[in-house]
Amino acid sequence: MISDEIQRITAQLPEGVRLVAVSKFHPAEAIREACGAGQRVFGESHAQELQRKHEELADIEGLEWHFIGHLQTNKVKYIAPYVSLIHAADSPRLLTEINKQAERCGRTIPCLLQLHVAQEETKFGFTPEEAQAYLDSGEWQALGHVRLAGVMAMASNTDDEHRIREDFRRARRFFEQAQTYFPSPAEGDKAGGFTELSMGMSDDWHIAIDEGSTLIRIGTQIFGERQY
């Protein structure tokens, strides 16, 4: 059952690590069941699907909707009013659009810089060198309605644990270096600071936690195979 799997996973999480239950392609009823087990953070990757679920589940208090997929600039407007965290800010152009739409909504939207550390060309994101150059440029400081909150990365799609671990370590090294650009959050302030490292999915989340992840993204292990 969904609730059993949620409880099994969360019981294994060390302090400071949160579960993002990846609910894309699963119905609102499945999310309700997960909520019954205390889960409140859900990951979606299609703007229209997220909008529909946001409306269907508006009666549940405390939901956090995280956008975890590749986000097209023309879709930002659909999620800007309520999204809690955008994991895959993969270009300066996208960040500029998020800022524009967030300003229209009177919000500041937390975003993670997506790093491309995997040994595959198909994945999106900044290389660590590109992300470093972006931070050095200072362009991000003009985005008054975006808060850079950390880093997201995916490891190579491989069974080679050494390769996976090295990918995660590369992301963590960048994350730790990038923290020097941002003030530390005030004590007790959970909404500030460059503090989130989103790494780890169903097949590699234990390794990701070893390497410093603060957000793990798990879908199939919780909800089973996609339903639509």
C-alpha positions as CSV (number, residue, x, y, z in Angstrom):
1,M,0.0,0.0,0.0
2,I,1.0,3.6,-0.6
3,S,0.8,4.6,3.0
4,D,2.9,1.6,4.1
5,E,5.7,2.5,1.6
6,I,5.6,6.1,2.7
7,Q,6.1,5.1,6.3
8,R,8.8,2.6,5.4
9,I,10.8,5.2,3.5
10,T,10.4,8.0,6.0
11,A,11.4,5.8,8.9
12,Q,14.8,5.5,7.2
13,L,15.4,9.2,6.6
14,P,18.0,10.9,8.8
15,E,17.2,14.3,10.3
16,G,17.3,17.0,7.7
17,V,16.3,14.9,4.8
18,R,12.8,15.2,3.3
19,L,10.9,12.9,0.9
20,V,9.4,14.3,-2.3
21,A,6.7,11.8,-3.3
22,V,6.8,11.9,-7.1
23,S,3.1,11.7,-8.0
24,K,3.2,12.5,-11.7
25,F,1.0,10.2,-13.8
26,H,-0.9,9.1,-10.7
27,P,-4.4,10.2,-9.8
28,A,-5.4,12.6,-7.0
29,E,-6.8,9.6,-5.0
30,A,-3.3,8.2,-4.7
31,I,-2.0,11.5,-3.4
32,R,-4.9,11.5,-0.8
33,E,-3.8,8.1,0.4
34,A,-0.2,9.3,0.8
35,C,-1.5,12.3,2.7
36,G,-3.2,9.9,5.1
37,A,0.3,8.6,6.0
38,G,1.4,12.2,6.7
39,Q,3.1,13.0,3.4
40,R,2.7,16.6,2.3
41,V,5.4,17.2,-0.3
42,F,4.7,16.0,-3.9
43,G,6.6,16.2,-7.1
44,E,5.0,16.8,-10.5
45,S,6.6,17.4,-13.9
46,H,3.7,18.6,-16.2
47,A,2.2,22.0,-15.6
48,Q,-1.3,21.1,-16.7
49,E,-1.4,17.9,-14.7
50,L,-0.1,19.8,-11.6
51,Q,-2.8,22.5,-12.1
52,R,-5.5,19.9,-12.2
53,K,-4.3,18.2,-9.0
54,H,-3.8,21.5,-7.3
55,E,-7.5,22.3,-7.8
56,E,-8.7,18.8,-7.0
57,L,-6.8,18.7,-3.7
58,A,-7.3,22.2,-2.6
59,D,-9.1,21.0,0.6
60,I,-5.9,19.4,2.0
61,E,-3.9,21.8,4.2
62,G,-0.2,22.1,4.1
63,L,0.5,20.6,0.6
64,E,3.8,21.5,-1.0
65,W,3.9,21.2,-4.8
66,H,7.4,20.8,-6.2
67,F,7.9,21.0,-9.9
68,I,10.7,18.5,-10.6
69,G,10.7,18.1,-14.4
70,H,12.0,20.1,-17.3
71,L,10.0,23.3,-17.2
72,Q,9.2,25.2,-20.5
73,T,9.2,29.0,-20.2
74,N,5.6,29.2,-21.6
75,K,4.3,26.9,-18.8
76,V,5.7,28.8,-15.9
77,K,2.6,31.1,-15.6
78,Y,0.4,28.1,-14.8
79,I,2.3,27.0,-11.7
80,A,3.7,30.4,-10.5
81,P,0.7,31.2,-8.2
82,Y,1.2,28.2,-5.9
83,V,4.4,26.1,-6.6
84,S,6.5,25.7,-3.5
85,L,9.8,24.8,-5.1
86,I,11.1,24.5,-8.7
87,H,13.8,21.8,-8.7
88,A,15.0,22.2,-12.3
89,A,15.9,25.8,-13.0
90,D,18.2,24.8,-15.9
91,S,19.0,28.1,-17.6
92,P,19.2,31.9,-17.0
93,R,16.3,32.3,-19.5
94,L,14.0,30.1,-17.4
95,L,15.0,31.9,-14.2
96,T,14.2,35.2,-15.8
97,E,10.7,34.0,-16.8
98,I,10.1,32.5,-13.3
99,N,11.0,35.9,-11.9
100,K,8.6,37.6,-14.3
101,Q,5.7,35.4,-13.5
102,A,6.4,35.4,-9.7
103,E,6.3,39.2,-9.7
104,R,2.9,39.1,-11.4
105,C,1.7,36.9,-8.6
106,G,3.3,38.9,-5.9
107,R,5.4,36.0,-4.9
108,T,9.0,35.0,-4.5
109,I,9.6,31.5,-5.8
110,P,12.4,29.3,-4.4
111,C,14.3,27.5,-7.2
112,L,17.1,25.0,-7.4
113,L,19.9,25.2,-10.0
114,Q,19.8,22.0,-12.0
115,L,23.3,20.7,-12.5
116,H,24.2,18.4,-15.3
117,V,26.7,16.0,-13.8
118,A,25.6,12.7,-15.4
119,Q,27.5,11.0,-18.2
120,E,24.6,11.5,-20.6
121,E,23.9,14.3,-23.0
122,T,20.1,13.8,-22.7
123,K,19.8,15.5,-19.3
124,F,19.2,19.2,-18.9
125,G,20.9,21.6,-16.7
126,F,24.0,23.8,-16.1
127,T,27.3,22.2,-16.1
128,P,29.1,23.0,-12.9
129,E,31.3,25.4,-14.9
130,E,28.3,27.1,-16.4
131,A,26.6,27.4,-13.0
132,Q,29.7,28.9,-11.5
133,A,29.9,31.4,-14.3
134,Y,26.2,32.3,-13.7
135,L,26.8,32.9,-10.0
136,D,30.0,34.9,-10.8
137,S,28.1,37.1,-13.3
138,G,25.7,38.3,-10.5
139,E,22.8,38.3,-13.0
140,W,20.7,36.3,-10.5
141,Q,20.9,39.1,-8.0
142,A,18.6,41.2,-10.1
143,L,15.8,38.6,-9.9
144,G,13.9,40.0,-7.0
145,H,11.1,37.4,-7.1
146,V,13.4,34.3,-7.4
147,R,15.2,32.8,-4.4
148,L,18.0,30.4,-5.3
149,A,17.6,27.8,-2.6
150,G,20.1,25.1,-3.6
151,V,21.0,22.5,-6.2
152,M,19.3,19.6,-8.0
153,A,21.2,16.8,-9.8
154,M,20.6,13.4,-11.3
155,A,23.2,10.7,-11.5
156,S,24.1,8.7,-14.6
157,N,21.6,6.0,-15.5
158,T,23.9,3.1,-14.6
159,D,24.3,0.2,-12.2
160,D,27.8,1.4,-11.5
161,E,27.6,2.6,-7.9
162,H,31.0,4.2,-8.1
163,R,29.8,6.3,-11.1
164,I,26.6,7.3,-9.3
165,R,28.5,8.3,-6.1
166,E,31.0,10.4,-8.1
167,D,28.2,12.2,-9.8
168,F,26.5,13.0,-6.5
169,R,29.9,14.1,-5.0
170,R,30.5,16.4,-7.9
171,A,27.1,18.0,-7.3
172,R,27.7,18.3,-3.6
173,R,31.1,20.0,-4.1
174,F,29.5,22.6,-6.3
175,F,26.7,23.1,-3.8
176,E,29.1,23.7,-0.9
177,Q,31.2,26.1,-3.0
178,A,28.0,28.0,-4.1
179,Q,26.9,28.4,-0.5
180,T,29.6,31.1,-0.1
181,Y,27.5,33.4,-2.4
182,F,24.6,33.4,-0.1
183,P,24.0,34.5,3.5
184,S,23.3,31.8,6.0
185,P,19.6,31.6,7.1
186,A,18.7,33.1,10.4
187,E,18.3,30.5,13.1
188,G,14.9,29.0,12.9
189,D,14.3,30.4,9.4
190,K,13.3,27.4,7.2
191,A,12.5,29.6,4.3
192,G,15.9,31.2,3.7
193,G,19.4,30.2,2.6
194,F,21.0,28.1,-0.1
195,T,20.4,24.9,1.8
196,E,18.7,22.3,-0.4
197,L,20.5,19.5,-2.3
198,S,17.9,17.5,-4.3
199,M,19.5,14.2,-5.2
200,G,18.3,10.6,-5.3
201,M,15.5,8.7,-6.8
202,S,14.0,5.2,-6.4
203,D,17.1,3.4,-7.4
204,D,19.8,5.5,-5.8
205,W,18.4,7.5,-2.9
206,H,20.4,5.6,-0.2
207,I,23.6,6.7,-2.0
208,A,22.3,10.2,-2.4
209,I,21.7,10.5,1.3
210,D,25.2,9.2,2.0
211,E,26.5,12.0,-0.2
212,G,24.5,14.8,1.4
213,S,21.1,15.0,-0.2
214,T,18.4,16.9,1.7
215,L,15.5,16.1,-0.7
216,I,15.0,12.6,-2.3
217,R,12.5,12.2,-5.1
218,I,10.7,8.8,-5.1
219,G,7.8,7.8,-7.3
220,T,7.5,4.3,-8.5
221,Q,8.6,2.8,-5.2
222,I,5.7,4.5,-3.6
223,F,2.9,4.6,-6.2
224,G,3.8,1.7,-8.5
225,E,3.9,2.0,-12.2
226,R,2.4,5.1,-13.8
227,Q,-1.4,4.9,-14.2
228,Y,-1.8,7.4,-17.1
